[in-house]
């Protein structure tokens, strides 16, 4: 008589926790995700303090944001391979460990270069976690519950940036900006412990696949050069040696990456996924949504500190009511996704975000805290309707075995969109500063008096917020495709 097959860890977890298992496992991952995302925006309210500490310009200081997003974007592409080789639990613990090391280095940073390096490590850990979180939640829950599950994932993605600036502002004002790197470490350790206890191991025999180091290097080089080129255009013309060579390397690098991955037996990104127009439309919405979201996360604290002369704490507190509102919004939207087509929710959310952003563009030094908070709340509610909707729609369009790869590709392009959004926003702020300084005072930005500088910054943010709203309106193009696709499928179902 043969021996009974030993119970696997995954079977043990399901047997012990029953229906609650998927919520405990998903909650552990979302906590880790939330911890890493805290750091993505916590430093934004401390940028002026970092600039003063290391005597760097705003253009250089923005690398604390774009460097994090750049590393996140590239690291996302490793998640599918790591999960296939080591399993979800080990991959989660690797990501948490990388993030903690980056946080420790940032806490002890002694120069600006070292600080940027620590942000790259933090971003890499966060980048591995995002597609892992999305794919794991998507696979743990049945189809009829995925909307609610993705709502839980979306809470981690958006609430983190909403609450992060508040914590960062309080710490910056009461202690020191270095401490913003330390405070996330205990939470990361708790998340790592929960992940160790509740996450499943790899199932089945490991399919030994060699990691595509060349494609990874090409993507990393291309993204870094692209962001460097955009950063340098703030201060130098496109024809400068500090700009166009980086654009050239980025373009060539991306072309070589596409050629290699299309021919590779072990591609870093399954580019053939983009032949699926449902998935591609959700990616396009993700890029534009992420660009608008991260640019607003970058702009709002900067607007509060430069135009309204707010403290770091007050600048961060502007985002608190919006973060609390999202706690209510995401579960509601998650249930709505299970009840109606995604395009309806995306259209509604886009309209709300655009209107609120245009309204914010008319704010100035006299705008009250309450009024500005209400506008930010409206914008975040709009994002709350969009984000889980396009993610669920896109991942539902691919086969279950491709969900992790699709999640990695979706999050990579989304985070690249966020990086571009922050970069282009910083470029636009610099350009508008110089333009209005010459128009209003006939001087360079460095020669302005306090009153002149306030007038210039007010006009600058008017333009930048309106530009963000205009670019975000492009979301309607892929959403229209989703609408047409839904009606076509509905007609075919009726006909059959």
C-alpha positions as CSV (number, residue, x, y, z in Angstrom):
1,X,0.0,0.0,0.0
2,X,1.5,3.4,-1.0
3,X,2.2,6.1,1.5
4,X,-0.2,9.0,1.5
5,X,1.1,12.1,-0.2
6,X,2.4,14.6,2.4
7,X,0.4,17.7,2.7
8,X,1.9,20.8,1.0
9,X,2.3,24.1,2.8
10,X,-0.3,25.6,0.5
11,X,-2.8,22.9,1.3
12,X,-2.1,23.2,5.0
13,X,-2.7,27.0,4.9
14,X,-6.0,26.5,3.1
15,X,-7.1,23.8,5.5
16,X,-6.2,25.8,8.6
17,X,-7.7,29.2,7.6
18,X,-10.4,28.1,5.2
19,X,-12.2,30.9,3.4
20,X,-10.2,33.5,5.4
21,X,-6.9,32.2,3.9
22,X,-7.2,34.3,0.7
23,X,-7.8,37.4,2.8
24,X,-4.9,36.8,5.2
25,X,-2.5,36.1,2.4
26,X,-3.8,39.1,0.3
27,X,-3.7,41.3,3.4
28,X,-0.1,40.4,4.1
29,X,1.0,41.4,0.6
30,X,-1.0,44.6,0.6
31,X,0.6,45.6,3.9
32,X,4.1,45.1,2.4
33,X,3.0,47.1,-0.7
34,X,1.6,49.8,1.5
35,X,4.8,50.0,3.4
36,X,7.0,50.5,0.3
37,X,4.6,53.0,-1.2
38,X,4.7,55.1,1.9
39,X,8.3,55.8,1.0
40,X,7.5,56.7,-2.6
41,X,6.0,60.1,-1.6
42,X,7.1,60.5,2.0
43,X,10.2,62.3,0.9
44,X,8.4,64.8,-1.4
45,X,7.4,67.1,1.4
46,X,11.1,67.1,2.6
47,X,12.6,68.0,-0.8
48,X,13.3,71.6,0.3
49,X,15.1,70.4,3.4
50,X,17.1,67.9,1.4
51,X,18.1,70.6,-1.0
52,X,19.3,72.8,1.9
53,X,21.2,70.0,3.6
54,X,23.2,68.9,0.5
55,X,23.0,72.3,-1.4
56,X,21.4,70.8,-4.5
57,X,18.9,72.3,-7.0
58,X,15.3,71.2,-7.4
59,X,16.3,69.5,-10.7
60,X,18.7,67.3,-8.8
61,X,16.4,66.8,-5.8
62,X,13.7,65.4,-8.1
63,X,15.9,62.3,-8.5
64,X,14.7,61.2,-5.1
65,X,11.3,60.8,-6.7
66,X,12.2,59.8,-10.3
67,X,15.0,57.5,-9.1
68,X,12.6,55.6,-6.9
69,X,10.1,55.3,-9.8
70,X,12.8,54.3,-12.3
71,X,14.1,51.5,-10.1
72,X,10.5,50.4,-9.4
73,X,9.7,50.2,-13.1
74,X,12.7,48.1,-14.0
75,X,12.5,45.8,-11.0
76,X,8.9,44.9,-11.8
77,X,10.2,43.0,-14.8
78,X,12.0,40.5,-12.5
79,X,8.9,39.5,-10.5
80,X,7.5,36.8,-12.9
81,X,10.9,35.1,-13.1
82,X,11.5,35.3,-9.4
83,X,8.0,33.8,-8.7
84,X,8.6,31.0,-11.2
85,X,11.9,30.1,-9.7
86,X,11.4,30.7,-5.9
87,X,7.7,31.0,-5.3
88,X,5.6,33.9,-4.0
89,X,6.7,33.8,-0.4
90,X,10.5,33.8,-1.2
91,X,10.0,36.6,-3.7
92,X,8.0,38.7,-1.2
93,X,10.8,38.3,1.4
94,X,13.5,39.2,-1.1
95,X,11.6,42.4,-2.0
96,X,11.1,43.3,1.7
97,X,14.8,42.7,2.4
98,X,16.0,44.9,-0.5
99,X,13.6,47.6,0.7
100,X,14.8,47.5,4.3
101,X,18.5,47.7,3.2
102,X,17.7,50.8,1.1
103,X,15.8,52.4,4.1
104,X,18.8,51.8,6.4
105,X,21.2,53.3,3.9
106,X,18.9,56.4,3.4
107,X,18.7,56.8,7.2
108,X,22.5,57.0,7.4
109,X,23.1,58.8,4.1
110,X,26.0,61.3,4.3
111,X,25.9,62.8,0.8
112,X,23.3,63.3,-2.0
113,X,24.7,60.5,-4.2
114,X,24.4,58.0,-1.4
115,X,20.9,59.2,-0.7
116,X,19.8,58.6,-4.3
117,X,21.4,55.1,-4.3
118,X,19.3,54.3,-1.2
119,X,16.2,55.5,-3.0
120,X,17.0,53.2,-5.9
121,X,17.1,50.2,-3.5
122,X,13.9,51.2,-1.9
123,X,12.3,51.5,-5.4
124,X,13.6,48.1,-6.5
125,X,12.0,46.4,-3.5
126,X,8.7,48.3,-4.1
127,X,8.9,47.4,-7.8
128,X,9.1,43.6,-7.2
129,X,6.2,43.8,-4.8
130,X,3.6,45.6,-7.0
131,X,3.1,43.0,-9.7
132,X,3.5,40.2,-7.1
133,X,0.7,41.8,-5.1
134,X,-1.6,42.2,-8.0
135,X,-1.1,38.8,-9.5
136,X,-1.3,37.0,-6.2
137,X,-4.6,38.7,-5.2
138,X,-5.9,38.1,-8.7
139,X,-5.1,34.4,-8.5
140,X,-6.3,33.9,-4.9
141,X,-9.8,35.1,-5.5
142,X,-12.5,33.6,-7.8
143,X,-13.7,35.7,-10.8
144,X,-16.8,37.0,-9.1
145,X,-14.7,38.4,-6.2
146,X,-11.8,39.9,-8.2
147,X,-13.3,43.4,-8.2
148,X,-13.4,43.5,-4.4
149,X,-9.9,42.0,-4.3
150,X,-8.5,44.5,-6.7
151,X,-10.1,47.2,-4.7
152,X,-8.1,46.1,-1.7
153,X,-4.9,46.2,-3.9
154,X,-5.9,49.7,-5.1
155,X,-6.2,50.9,-1.5
156,X,-2.5,50.0,-0.9
157,X,-1.4,51.7,-4.2
158,X,-3.2,55.1,-3.5
159,X,-3.6,55.4,0.2
160,X,0.2,55.0,0.7
161,X,1.0,58.1,-1.4
162,X,-1.8,59.9,0.4
163,X,-0.7,59.2,3.9
164,X,3.1,59.1,3.2
165,X,3.5,62.9,2.9
166,X,1.7,63.5,6.2
167,X,4.0,61.2,8.1
168,X,7.0,62.6,6.2
169,X,5.9,66.2,7.0
170,X,5.4,65.6,10.7
171,X,8.8,63.8,10.9
172,X,10.6,66.5,8.9
173,X,9.2,69.3,11.1
174,X,9.6,67.6,14.4
175,X,12.8,65.6,13.9
176,X,14.9,65.3,10.8
177,X,14.2,64.2,7.2
178,X,16.7,61.3,7.7
179,X,14.1,59.7,10.0
180,X,11.6,59.4,7.2
181,X,13.8,56.5,6.0
182,X,13.8,54.8,9.4
183,X,10.2,54.9,10.4
184,X,9.1,52.4,7.6
185,X,11.5,49.7,8.7
186,X,9.4,48.4,11.7
187,X,6.3,48.2,9.4
188,X,8.4,46.4,6.7
189,X,9.5,43.9,9.3
190,X,5.9,43.2,10.4
191,X,4.9,42.8,6.7
192,X,7.8,40.4,6.2
193,X,6.8,38.3,9.2
194,X,3.2,38.1,8.0
195,X,4.3,37.2,4.5
196,X,6.5,34.4,5.9
197,X,3.6,33.0,7.8
198,X,0.7,33.3,5.3
199,X,2.1,33.4,1.7
200,X,2.1,30.2,-0.4
201,X,5.2,28.5,-1.7
202,X,5.9,27.7,-5.3
203,X,3.7,24.9,-6.5
204,X,4.8,22.0,-8.8
205,X,8.2,21.3,-10.2
206,X,10.4,24.3,-10.8
207,X,10.8,25.1,-14.5
208,X,14.4,26.1,-14.7
209,X,14.4,29.2,-16.9
210,X,17.6,31.3,-17.3
211,X,17.0,34.9,-16.4
212,X,17.3,37.2,-19.4
213,X,20.1,39.5,-18.1
214,X,20.8,41.1,-21.4
215,X,17.1,42.3,-21.9
216,X,17.1,43.4,-18.2
217,X,20.3,45.5,-18.7
218,X,18.9,47.0,-21.9
219,X,15.7,48.1,-20.2
220,X,17.5,49.4,-17.2
221,X,20.0,51.4,-19.3
222,X,17.2,52.7,-21.6
223,X,14.9,53.9,-18.7
224,X,17.9,55.5,-16.8
225,X,19.0,57.4,-20.0
226,X,15.5,58.5,-20.8
227,X,14.9,60.0,-17.4
228,X,18.4,61.5,-17.3
229,X,17.7,63.2,-20.7
230,X,14.4,64.6,-19.5
231,X,15.9,65.8,-16.3
232,X,18.8,67.6,-18.1
233,X,16.4,69.4,-20.5
234,X,15.3,71.5,-17.5
235,X,18.6,73.3,-17.6
236,X,20.1,72.7,-21.1
237,X,18.8,72.7,-24.7
238,X,18.0,69.4,-26.4
239,X,21.0,69.9,-28.7
240,X,23.4,69.8,-25.6
241,X,25.8,66.9,-25.1
242,X,24.1,66.4,-21.7
243,X,20.7,65.7,-23.4
244,X,20.6,64.2,-26.9
245,X,23.1,61.4,-26.4
246,X,21.0,60.1,-23.6
247,X,17.9,60.2,-25.8
248,X,19.8,58.4,-28.5
249,X,21.0,55.6,-26.2
250,X,17.5,55.2,-24.7
251,X,15.9,54.9,-28.2
252,X,18.5,52.4,-29.4
253,X,18.3,50.5,-26.1
254,X,14.5,50.1,-26.3
255,X,14.7,49.0,-30.0
256,X,17.4,46.3,-29.1
257,X,15.2,45.2,-26.2
258,X,12.1,44.8,-28.4
259,X,14.1,42.8,-31.0
260,X,15.7,40.5,-28.5
261,X,12.5,39.8,-26.5
262,X,10.5,39.0,-29.6
263,X,13.0,36.4,-30.6
264,X,13.9,35.1,-27.1
265,X,12.7,31.7,-25.8
266,X,12.7,33.3,-22.3
267,X,11.6,36.9,-22.8
268,X,11.8,39.4,-20.0
269,X,8.4,40.8,-21.1
270,X,5.8,38.9,-23.0
271,X,5.5,41.5,-25.7
272,X,2.9,39.3,-27.5
273,X,0.5,40.2,-24.7
274,X,0.1,43.6,-26.3
275,X,-1.5,42.0,-29.4
276,X,-4.5,41.6,-27.1
277,X,-6.2,45.0,-27.5
278,X,-8.1,44.7,-24.3
279,X,-4.9,44.3,-22.4
280,X,-3.2,47.1,-24.4
281,X,-6.1,49.5,-23.8
282,X,-5.9,48.9,-20.0
283,X,-2.1,49.5,-20.2
284,X,-2.7,52.8,-22.0
285,X,-5.1,53.9,-19.3
286,X,-2.6,52.8,-16.6
287,X,0.2,54.9,-18.1
288,X,-1.9,58.1,-18.3
289,X,-3.5,57.5,-14.9
290,X,-0.1,56.9,-13.3
291,X,1.4,60.0,-14.9
292,X,-1.5,62.2,-13.7
293,X,-1.5,60.7,-10.2
294,X,2.3,60.9,-9.5
295,X,2.6,64.3,-11.0
296,X,-0.2,65.5,-8.7
297,X,1.5,63.8,-5.7
298,X,4.7,65.7,-6.7
299,X,3.0,69.1,-7.4
300,X,0.5,69.4,-4.5
301,X,3.1,69.4,-1.6
302,X,5.4,71.6,-3.6
303,X,2.5,74.1,-4.4
304,X,1.6,74.2,-0.7
305,X,5.2,74.9,0.4
306,X,6.2,77.4,-2.3
307,X,2.9,79.3,-3.0
308,X,1.0,78.9,0.3
309,X,4.2,79.0,2.5
310,X,3.0,75.9,4.4
311,X,5.1,73.8,6.7
312,X,6.1,70.3,5.7
313,X,3.4,68.9,8.1
314,X,0.7,71.2,6.7
315,X,1.7,70.3,3.1
316,X,1.4,66.6,4.0
317,X,-1.9,67.1,5.8
318,X,-3.5,68.3,2.6
319,X,-3.6,64.8,1.4
320,X,-4.9,63.2,4.6
321,X,-8.7,63.7,4.0
322,X,-8.3,62.3,0.4
323,X,-6.5,59.3,1.8
324,X,-9.3,58.7,4.4
325,X,-11.9,59.1,1.6
326,X,-10.2,56.4,-0.4
327,X,-10.6,53.9,2.4
328,X,-14.4,54.1,1.8
329,X,-14.1,54.5,-2.0
330,X,-12.1,51.5,-2.9
331,X,-14.4,48.8,-1.4
332,X,-17.4,50.4,-3.1
333,X,-15.7,50.5,-6.4
334,X,-14.5,47.0,-6.0
335,X,-18.1,45.8,-5.7
336,X,-19.2,48.0,-8.6
337,X,-16.6,46.3,-10.8
338,X,-18.2,43.0,-10.2
339,X,-21.6,44.5,-11.2
340,X,-21.0,46.7,-14.3
341,X,-18.6,47.3,-17.2
342,X,-15.2,48.8,-16.3
343,X,-15.5,51.6,-18.9
344,X,-18.4,53.3,-17.1
345,X,-16.4,53.5,-13.9
346,X,-13.3,54.8,-15.8
347,X,-15.2,57.5,-17.6
348,X,-16.8,58.7,-14.4
349,X,-13.5,58.7,-12.5
350,X,-11.7,60.5,-15.3
351,X,-14.3,63.3,-15.5
352,X,-14.1,63.8,-11.8
353,X,-10.3,63.9,-11.7
354,X,-10.0,66.3,-14.7
355,X,-12.6,68.8,-13.3
356,X,-11.0,68.8,-9.8
357,X,-7.5,69.3,-11.3
358,X,-8.7,72.3,-13.4
359,X,-10.3,73.7,-10.3
360,X,-7.1,73.3,-8.3
361,X,-5.2,75.2,-11.1
362,X,-7.0,78.4,-10.0
363,X,-5.7,78.2,-6.4
364,X,-3.4,80.8,-5.0
365,X,-1.9,81.9,-1.7
366,X,-5.4,83.0,-0.4
367,X,-7.1,79.6,-1.2
368,X,-8.3,78.1,2.0
369,X,-7.1,74.7,3.4
370,X,-10.7,73.3,3.4
371,X,-11.4,74.3,-0.2
372,X,-8.2,72.9,-1.5
373,X,-8.7,69.7,0.5
374,X,-12.2,69.2,-1.0
375,X,-10.8,69.5,-4.5
376,X,-8.0,67.0,-3.8
377,X,-10.6,64.6,-2.3
378,X,-12.6,64.8,-5.5
379,X,-9.5,64.0,-7.6
380,X,-8.6,61.0,-5.4
381,X,-12.2,59.7,-5.6
382,X,-11.8,59.9,-9.4
383,X,-8.6,57.9,-9.3
384,X,-10.3,55.4,-6.9
385,X,-12.8,54.7,-9.7
386,X,-10.2,54.3,-12.4
387,X,-7.4,52.2,-10.9
388,X,-9.0,48.9,-9.9
389,X,-11.3,49.1,-12.9
390,X,-8.5,49.1,-15.6
391,X,-6.4,46.6,-13.7
392,X,-9.2,44.1,-13.4
393,X,-10.3,44.6,-17.0
394,X,-6.7,44.1,-18.3
395,X,-5.8,41.0,-16.3
396,X,-9.2,39.4,-17.0
397,X,-8.3,39.6,-20.7
398,X,-5.3,37.3,-20.4
399,X,-5.1,33.5,-19.6
400,X,-4.6,32.6,-16.0
401,X,-1.0,31.3,-16.6
402,X,-0.1,34.7,-18.0
403,X,-1.4,36.8,-15.2
404,X,1.9,37.3,-13.4
405,X,3.7,38.3,-16.6
406,X,0.8,40.5,-17.6
407,X,0.8,42.1,-14.1
408,X,4.5,42.7,-14.4
409,X,4.2,44.3,-17.9
410,X,1.2,46.4,-16.8
411,X,2.9,47.7,-13.7
412,X,6.2,48.3,-15.5
413,X,4.5,50.5,-18.1
414,X,2.3,52.2,-15.5
415,X,5.3,53.1,-13.3
416,X,7.3,54.2,-16.3
417,X,4.3,56.5,-17.0
418,X,4.5,57.8,-13.4
419,X,8.3,58.4,-13.8
420,X,7.7,60.3,-17.0
421,X,4.8,62.3,-15.3
422,X,7.1,63.5,-12.5
423,X,9.9,64.3,-14.8
424,X,7.9,66.2,-17.3
425,X,6.1,68.0,-14.5
426,X,9.5,69.1,-13.0
427,X,10.6,70.2,-16.5
428,X,7.5,72.2,-17.0
429,X,7.8,73.9,-13.6
430,X,11.3,75.0,-14.4
431,X,10.4,76.2,-17.8
432,X,7.3,78.1,-16.6
433,X,9.3,79.7,-13.8
434,X,11.8,81.2,-16.2
435,X,9.1,82.3,-18.6
436,X,7.1,84.1,-16.0
437,X,10.1,85.5,-14.3
438,X,11.1,87.3,-17.5
439,X,7.5,88.2,-18.4
440,X,6.5,89.6,-15.0
441,X,9.7,91.0,-13.7
442,X,12.3,91.0,-16.5
443,X,14.7,88.9,-14.3
444,X,15.8,85.3,-14.0
445,X,14.2,83.2,-11.3
446,X,17.2,83.5,-9.0
447,X,17.0,87.4,-9.0
448,X,13.4,87.7,-7.9
449,X,12.2,89.2,-4.6
450,X,9.8,87.4,-2.3
451,X,6.6,89.0,-3.8
452,X,7.8,88.5,-7.3
453,X,8.7,84.9,-6.7
454,X,5.3,84.2,-5.2
455,X,3.6,85.7,-8.3
456,X,5.8,83.6,-10.6
457,X,5.1,80.4,-8.7
458,X,1.4,81.0,-8.7
459,X,1.2,81.5,-12.4
460,X,3.5,78.5,-12.9
461,X,1.3,76.1,-11.0
462,X,-1.8,77.4,-12.7
463,X,-0.3,76.3,-16.0
464,X,1.1,73.0,-14.8
465,X,-2.2,71.8,-13.2
466,X,-4.1,72.6,-16.3
467,X,-1.5,70.8,-18.5
468,X,-1.9,67.7,-16.2
469,X,-5.7,67.8,-16.7
470,X,-5.3,68.1,-20.5
471,X,-2.9,65.2,-20.8
472,X,-5.1,63.1,-18.5
473,X,-8.0,63.6,-20.9
474,X,-6.3,61.3,-23.3
475,X,-7.6,58.4,-21.1
476,X,-10.9,58.7,-23.0
477,X,-9.3,57.3,-26.2
478,X,-8.6,53.7,-24.9
479,X,-11.8,53.9,-22.8
480,X,-13.8,54.4,-25.9
481,X,-12.2,51.2,-27.3
482,X,-13.3,49.4,-24.2
483,X,-16.9,50.7,-24.7
484,X,-17.0,49.6,-28.3
485,X,-15.5,46.2,-27.4
486,X,-18.1,45.7,-24.7
487,X,-21.0,46.5,-27.0
488,X,-19.6,44.2,-29.7
489,X,-19.4,41.3,-27.3
490,X,-22.8,42.0,-25.9
491,X,-24.3,42.0,-29.5
492,X,-22.5,38.7,-30.3
493,X,-23.9,37.2,-27.1
494,X,-27.4,38.2,-28.0
495,X,-27.0,37.0,-31.6
496,X,-25.8,33.5,-30.4
